[in-house]
Amino acid sequence: MAFKPLHDRVVVKRTESEEKTAGGLIIPDSAKEKPAEGEVVAVGEGARKDSGELIEMAVKAGDKVLFGKWSGTEITLDGQELLIMKESDILGVIA
């Protein structure tokens, strides 16, 4: 991918949602919600304090994360649907 996010921005690829419920019912595409879970693809260098000191990013490429339902801006790069969001939109890292 030839895209590098700036500052405290993160590029995330959504994980695929489940095709079936726990009871075995198949969920049609029209009824599926977009998952609020994904994998970090790329990160910026981090935000800067007023003094110019760099604040290191808490996430790195490859991390599995949860984010808010309406977080980020959807983009398409190299045929992949991705999200660009601020690091603060990420709720947590899945261990």
C-alpha positions in Angstrom: 0.0 0.0 0.0 1.4 3.4 -1.0 -0.4 5.4 1.7 1.1 6.7 4.9 -1.3 8.4 7.4 -0.1 11.7 9.0 0.2 12.6 12.6 -2.1 10.6 14.9 -4.1 9.0 12.1 -4.6 5.2 11.7 -5.6 3.1 8.7 -7.9 0.2 9.7 -9.3 -2.7 7.6 -12.6 -4.0 9.0 -12.8 -7.7 9.8 -15.5 -9.7 8.0 -18.8 -10.0 9.9 -20.4 -13.4 10.7 -22.5 -15.0 8.0 -24.6 -17.0 10.5 -26.0 -16.4 14.0 -25.1 -18.6 16.9 -28.4 -20.5 16.3 -27.4 -21.2 12.7 -29.6 -18.6 10.9 -28.0 -17.1 7.8 -27.9 -13.3 7.9 -28.6 -11.6 4.6 -26.3 -8.7 3.5 -29.1 -6.2 3.8 -29.4 -7.0 7.5 -25.8 -7.0 8.5 -24.2 -4.2 10.4 -20.7 -3.2 9.6 -18.4 -4.5 12.3 -16.7 -2.1 14.7 -13.6 -4.4 14.8 -10.6 -4.4 12.5 -6.9 -4.7 11.9 -4.5 -1.8 11.9 -2.9 -1.5 8.5 -0.8 1.6 8.9 -0.1 4.3 11.5 1.2 7.9 11.5 4.2 9.1 13.4 2.1 10.4 16.3 0.7 13.7 17.5 3.0 16.5 18.8 2.7 18.4 22.1 2.9 22.2 22.1 6.6 21.9 22.9 7.1 19.9 19.7 7.8 16.7 21.5 6.4 13.6 19.7 3.6 11.6 21.5 4.2 8.0 20.5 1.3 6.0 19.0 -0.3 3.3 21.3 -1.2 1.0 18.4 0.9 -0.5 15.6 0.3 -2.2 12.3 -1.2 -5.7 12.8 -3.1 -4.8 16.1 -6.7 -6.0 16.3 -8.8 -3.1 17.5 -12.3 -2.0 18.4 -13.6 1.4 17.4 -16.8 3.4 17.5 -19.6 2.6 15.2 -19.5 5.9 13.3 -15.7 6.4 13.6 -13.4 7.2 10.7 -13.7 8.0 7.0 -14.2 5.2 4.5 -11.8 5.1 1.6 -10.9 2.5 -1.1 -7.2 1.9 -1.8 -5.9 -0.8 -4.2 -9.5 -2.3 -4.3 -9.6 -2.6 -0.4 -12.2 -0.8 1.7 -10.4 0.9 4.6 -11.1 3.4 7.3 -8.9 6.4 8.3 -9.5 7.5 11.8 -7.7 9.3 14.7 -6.0 7.2 17.3 -8.5 8.6 19.9 -11.4 6.9 17.9 -10.0 3.5 18.8 -11.6 2.1 21.9 -9.1 -0.6 22.7 -6.8 -3.3 21.4 -7.9 -6.9 21.4 -5.4 -9.2 23.0 
